[in-house]
Amino acid sequence: MPKVTFLKFLRLLSLWLFWPGVALIVWGELTPNPPHLDGLLAWDKVDHFVAYFGLAGMATMIVGIRPRLIAILSGIVAFGGLLELAQFLAGRDAEFLDFIANSLGVISGFAAGLGISLLLEDPALVARRAAR
């Protein structure tokens, strides 16, 4: 499969999975008794990191390398912060370290999405965008 076709597939997959991912994160953060994983992922900070890594990676794949991506990623960070605050209404504790894990996940997801995009995009298209 050519690189450009694979990139289109990843972007389409990200588009289809983004909103279900948002819904899953909202449920996970606001449900009174979230599921607990045993083993390596038992630390909830890993759950937060992975969830927001996925959202930011998908957002980066969907939007591509454009100036509005920074606003979208900032919105995802703010969304994570608002969900932490909303946990008080769900009878749970909001934790600043959860917000930090969310934010680190966003930064890492952006970097991964950016790296994948740059590796798979047509070099001529990247050069045209850089010239703008």
Secondary structure, DSSP 8 states (H G I E B T S, - for coil): --HHHHHHHHHHHHHHHHHHHHHHHHHHHHSSS-----GGGGSHHHHHHHHHHHHHHHHHHHH-S-THHHHHHHHHHHHHHHHHHHTTTTT----HHHHHHHHHHHHHHHHHHHHHHHHHS-HHHHHHHHH-
